[in-house]
């Protein structure tokens, strides 16, 4: 049984990024997007104009929050051999609705990949009163050129408000 990490959010979160469930490399590292080839930190660094790939993990999280970006996963726990989303079985969803109630400034939800999107929309039902964006997965298993991914991920910037959501 594999379990997700705690949400990284605060009351100023404007964009909530939801993945499916951390892969094995991330679970071993105890970090969101801990696989060295996952492009999440590079994508978000380019979206925010911040050197996220060059920061250590606590600094990355602090930078995301300072820009109004939060993280969590749609799957709370599941059986999954390996790291592929297609192998997720017998899962329990996270309580996304309760989390959204604590995010008064939320302007958009971004789903990192199709599994996160499918499971997340099912969990939210009609409770998502903000735009929900399906983003191309940042996973190294998702073979889309980086610039193609970045073009879609840049849409997040429009929901971050003045100065990219900086406080």
GUTOR-182082 format. One record per residue (C-alpha): x, y, z; residue number from 1. Coordinates in nm, 3 decimals, decimal comma. Layout:
% residues N
NODE / X / Y / Z / NUM .
...
//
This chain:
% residues 167
NODE / 0,000 / 0,000 / 0,000 / 1 .
NODE / 0,144 / 0,335 / -0,107 / 2 .
NODE / 0,033 / 0,664 / 0,047 / 3 .
NODE / 0,049 / 1,024 / -0,069 / 4 .
NODE / 0,219 / 1,312 / 0,109 / 5 .
NODE / 0,043 / 1,582 / 0,311 / 6 .
NODE / -0,092 / 1,876 / 0,113 / 7 .
NODE / 0,134 / 2,178 / 0,068 / 8 .
NODE / -0,110 / 2,471 / 0,078 / 9 .
NODE / -0,192 / 2,782 / 0,275 / 10 .
NODE / -0,481 / 3,026 / 0,284 / 11 .
NODE / -0,327 / 3,224 / -0,005 / 12 .
NODE / -0,314 / 2,932 / -0,247 / 13 .
NODE / -0,450 / 3,046 / -0,584 / 14 .
NODE / -0,355 / 2,745 / -0,797 / 15 .
NODE / -0,376 / 2,391 / -0,664 / 16 .
NODE / -0,175 / 2,134 / -0,858 / 17 .
NODE / -0,297 / 1,780 / -0,814 / 18 .
NODE / -0,099 / 1,473 / -0,912 / 19 .
NODE / -0,215 / 1,114 / -0,892 / 20 .
NODE / 0,009 / 0,938 / -0,635 / 21 .
NODE / 0,386 / 0,975 / -0,578 / 22 .
NODE / 0,600 / 0,728 / -0,768 / 23 .
NODE / 0,857 / 0,504 / -0,604 / 24 .
NODE / 1,147 / 0,750 / -0,644 / 25 .
NODE / 0,940 / 1,028 / -0,486 / 26 .
NODE / 0,830 / 0,804 / -0,200 / 27 .
NODE / 1,192 / 0,701 / -0,135 / 28 .
NODE / 1,301 / 1,066 / -0,136 / 29 .
NODE / 1,002 / 1,177 / 0,073 / 30 .
NODE / 0,942 / 1,457 / -0,178 / 31 .
NODE / 0,682 / 1,557 / -0,432 / 32 .
NODE / 0,821 / 1,495 / -0,783 / 33 .
NODE / 1,141 / 1,338 / -0,650 / 34 .
NODE / 1,228 / 1,141 / -0,964 / 35 .
NODE / 1,534 / 1,312 / -1,116 / 36 .
NODE / 1,384 / 1,302 / -1,467 / 37 .
NODE / 1,039 / 1,429 / -1,368 / 38 .
NODE / 0,998 / 1,772 / -1,529 / 39 .
NODE / 0,765 / 1,921 / -1,266 / 40 .
NODE / 1,021 / 2,150 / -1,100 / 41 .
NODE / 1,157 / 2,270 / -1,435 / 42 .
NODE / 0,805 / 2,336 / -1,567 / 43 .
NODE / 0,697 / 2,527 / -1,258 / 44 .
NODE / 1,026 / 2,715 / -1,249 / 45 .
NODE / 0,963 / 2,832 / -1,604 / 46 .
NODE / 0,600 / 2,921 / -1,527 / 47 .
NODE / 0,696 / 3,121 / -1,218 / 48 .
NODE / 1,026 / 3,263 / -1,344 / 49 .
NODE / 1,203 / 3,107 / -1,045 / 50 .
NODE / 1,509 / 2,876 / -1,034 / 51 .
NODE / 1,318 / 2,589 / -0,872 / 52 .
NODE / 1,546 / 2,312 / -1,011 / 53 .
NODE / 1,845 / 2,479 / -0,840 / 54 .
NODE / 1,677 / 2,500 / -0,497 / 55 .
NODE / 1,671 / 2,237 / -0,226 / 56 .
NODE / 1,334 / 2,078 / -0,156 / 57 .
NODE / 1,220 / 2,297 / 0,138 / 58 .
NODE / 1,308 / 2,609 / -0,065 / 59 .
NODE / 1,107 / 2,478 / -0,360 / 60 .
NODE / 0,798 / 2,435 / -0,145 / 61 .
NODE / 0,843 / 2,778 / 0,012 / 62 .
NODE / 0,879 / 2,933 / -0,334 / 63 .
NODE / 0,564 / 2,762 / -0,463 / 64 .
NODE / 0,362 / 2,886 / -0,166 / 65 .
NODE / 0,505 / 3,237 / -0,203 / 66 .
NODE / 0,375 / 3,236 / -0,561 / 67 .
NODE / 0,030 / 3,109 / -0,457 / 68 .
NODE / 0,081 / 2,750 / -0,574 / 69 .
NODE / -0,018 / 2,446 / -0,368 / 70 .
NODE / 0,039 / 2,072 / -0,417 / 71 .
NODE / -0,142 / 1,752 / -0,332 / 72 .
NODE / -0,253 / 1,426 / -0,488 / 73 .
NODE / -0,596 / 1,291 / -0,576 / 74 .
NODE / -0,517 / 0,940 / -0,448 / 75 .
NODE / -0,468 / 0,904 / -0,073 / 76 .
NODE / -0,349 / 0,544 / -0,086 / 77 .
NODE / -0,345 / 0,257 / -0,330 / 78 .
NODE / -0,187 / -0,069 / -0,430 / 79 .
NODE / 0,052 / -0,006 / -0,716 / 80 .
NODE / 0,347 / -0,215 / -0,826 / 81 .
NODE / 0,602 / 0,029 / -0,966 / 82 .
NODE / 0,524 / 0,390 / -1,047 / 83 .
NODE / 0,292 / 0,392 / -1,348 / 84 .
NODE / -0,054 / 0,541 / -1,298 / 85 .
NODE / -0,203 / 0,260 / -1,505 / 86 .
NODE / -0,101 / 0,018 / -1,226 / 87 .
NODE / -0,297 / 0,198 / -0,950 / 88 .
NODE / -0,551 / -0,043 / -0,794 / 89 .
NODE / -0,786 / -0,043 / -0,496 / 90 .
NODE / -0,737 / 0,325 / -0,426 / 91 .
NODE / -0,890 / 0,561 / -0,176 / 92 .
NODE / -0,936 / 0,922 / -0,288 / 93 .
NODE / -0,822 / 1,223 / -0,091 / 94 .
NODE / -1,092 / 1,452 / 0,049 / 95 .
NODE / -1,047 / 1,729 / -0,206 / 96 .
NODE / -1,376 / 1,899 / -0,120 / 97 .
NODE / -1,271 / 1,961 / 0,241 / 98 .
NODE / -0,934 / 2,094 / 0,125 / 99 .
NODE / -1,099 / 2,338 / -0,117 / 100 .
NODE / -1,310 / 2,477 / 0,168 / 101 .
NODE / -0,986 / 2,597 / 0,330 / 102 .
NODE / -0,859 / 2,774 / 0,016 / 103 .
NODE / -1,058 / 3,100 / -0,008 / 104 .
NODE / -0,838 / 3,251 / -0,281 / 105 .
NODE / -0,835 / 2,945 / -0,507 / 106 .
NODE / -0,862 / 3,049 / -0,873 / 107 .
NODE / -0,781 / 2,724 / -1,057 / 108 .
NODE / -0,695 / 2,357 / -1,021 / 109 .
NODE / -0,434 / 2,199 / -1,245 / 110 .
NODE / -0,429 / 1,822 / -1,286 / 111 .
NODE / -0,085 / 1,678 / -1,360 / 112 .
NODE / -0,185 / 1,410 / -1,611 / 113 .
NODE / -0,495 / 1,221 / -1,718 / 114 .
NODE / -0,523 / 0,990 / -1,415 / 115 .
NODE / -0,515 / 1,285 / -1,175 / 116 .
NODE / -0,774 / 1,461 / -1,392 / 117 .
NODE / -1,010 / 1,162 / -1,413 / 118 .
NODE / -0,992 / 1,071 / -1,043 / 119 .
NODE / -0,991 / 1,435 / -0,929 / 120 .
NODE / -1,299 / 1,535 / -1,125 / 121 .
NODE / -1,482 / 1,230 / -0,994 / 122 .
NODE / -1,386 / 1,325 / -0,636 / 123 .
NODE / -1,487 / 1,689 / -0,678 / 124 .
NODE / -1,813 / 1,637 / -0,862 / 125 .
NODE / -1,979 / 1,976 / -0,889 / 126 .
NODE / -1,780 / 2,119 / -0,596 / 127 .
NODE / -1,509 / 2,261 / -0,822 / 128 .
NODE / -1,625 / 2,620 / -0,866 / 129 .
NODE / -1,298 / 2,715 / -1,039 / 130 .
NODE / -1,148 / 2,620 / -1,376 / 131 .
NODE / -0,996 / 2,271 / -1,382 / 132 .
NODE / -0,707 / 2,230 / -1,627 / 133 .
NODE / -0,579 / 1,901 / -1,762 / 134 .
NODE / -0,201 / 1,944 / -1,793 / 135 .
NODE / 0,030 / 1,707 / -1,978 / 136 .
NODE / 0,198 / 1,487 / -1,720 / 137 .
NODE / 0,540 / 1,600 / -1,599 / 138 .
NODE / 0,639 / 1,234 / -1,565 / 139 .
NODE / 0,933 / 1,102 / -1,767 / 140 .
NODE / 0,695 / 0,825 / -1,883 / 141 .
NODE / 0,485 / 1,086 / -2,069 / 142 .
NODE / 0,679 / 1,128 / -2,393 / 143 .
NODE / 0,574 / 1,476 / -2,503 / 144 .
NODE / 0,847 / 1,730 / -2,586 / 145 .
NODE / 0,923 / 1,971 / -2,303 / 146 .
NODE / 0,814 / 2,282 / -2,495 / 147 .
NODE / 0,478 / 2,119 / -2,569 / 148 .
NODE / 0,427 / 2,052 / -2,200 / 149 .
NODE / 0,541 / 2,402 / -2,107 / 150 .
NODE / 0,293 / 2,570 / -2,342 / 151 .
NODE / 0,006 / 2,403 / -2,155 / 152 .
NODE / 0,157 / 2,459 / -1,810 / 153 .
NODE / 0,203 / 2,832 / -1,880 / 154 .
NODE / -0,178 / 2,868 / -1,863 / 155 .
NODE / -0,142 / 2,846 / -1,485 / 156 .
NODE / 0,027 / 3,186 / -1,476 / 157 .
NODE / -0,296 / 3,360 / -1,571 / 158 .
NODE / -0,455 / 3,246 / -1,244 / 159 .
NODE / -0,178 / 3,366 / -1,016 / 160 .
NODE / -0,271 / 3,735 / -1,016 / 161 .
NODE / -0,034 / 4,030 / -0,986 / 162 .
NODE / 0,333 / 3,946 / -1,003 / 163 .
NODE / 0,272 / 3,574 / -1,035 / 164 .
NODE / 0,092 / 3,561 / -0,700 / 165 .
NODE / 0,388 / 3,685 / -0,494 / 166 .
NODE / 0,309 / 3,802 / -0,145 / 167 .
//
